[in-house]
């Protein structure tokens, strides 16, 4: 049986390119067929693994002779739309962009009346489940997973700016909404993992290097609330989520991870994504035993020189402490990102690997 590989490399490296890069580099369109057409999904998965090997095979990425596999969700691009869609959002697809949930902007009364949908009978999971059944009947197994988004990300799609006002005006409403979304996220993640063996590689490919079964919660929007608000209303919901699904990790792409790291320390964390601009040394002090996925800036990777990217990488690694629980990545790089910058980052990592050998 073909399975997603489990890597154990010291200082693993991962690259994730955004749909615009794939569209211009490999001619892949991210219209609805990329996600919903099983044959197109399988064909694109082969193309993506081959392109990564041809360009970055020396870095351990991709495969020289990728074979078709029964994949339900791409693990090579980020972008979560399943949870917002289950909550009622229309999804906008574009040939060279990630799928975008269109906001609903429910009223407070509608939020109070909101009930958790049955994901098994609600679009798009009902379609994906039917496809998983068909793929498993044909191949004997299914691989891949889907980005299950995050509490605040999804809540904002359906409630808009009122969400943040209600952190102060109606905290009980926020708590109920986040608990409802948290239950839905974990329901879907557990189902995906039961079917494919993974549930969050599409959130961050570094998951595959640490523990492919890990659930990785997307906390992109935590930077939009205060540490006090996080600890009061958000953290209790995450604690309940972590009780249901382990191993548990957090994707934090904001530049302020150090401000909430002490609160994250109350969770049974396996890995945390360290957003560019965060104080890595403070994060390591607060989370001494957690795998740190150090994120370089995709904007700087696009615009700066190889020398500056090498310095960025060195800065992160020097601040991270012992490197046995550290990885390096750059996520959502755009078309036009110079390969020389990517190779400059990798050369620094290779040097540090020799130090740790």
Secondary structure, 3 states (H helix, E strand, C coil): CCCCCCCCCCCCEEEEECHHHHHHHHCCCCCHHHHHCHHHHHHHHHHHHHHHHHHHHHHCCCCCCCCCCCECCCCCCCCCCHHHHHCCCEEEEECCEEEEEECCCCCHHHHHHCCCCCHHHCCCHHHHHHHHHHHHHHHCCCECCCCCCCHHHHHHHHHCCHHHHHHHHCHHHHHHHHHHHHHHHHHHHHHHHHHHCCCCCCCCCCHHHHCCCCEEEECHHHHHCCHHHHHHHHHHHHHHHHHHCCCEEEEECCCCHHHHHHHHCCCCEEEEEECCCCCHHHHHHHCCCCEEEEEECHHHHHHCCHHHHHHHHHHHHHHCCCHHHEEEEEEEECCCCCHHHHHHHHHHHHHHHHHHC
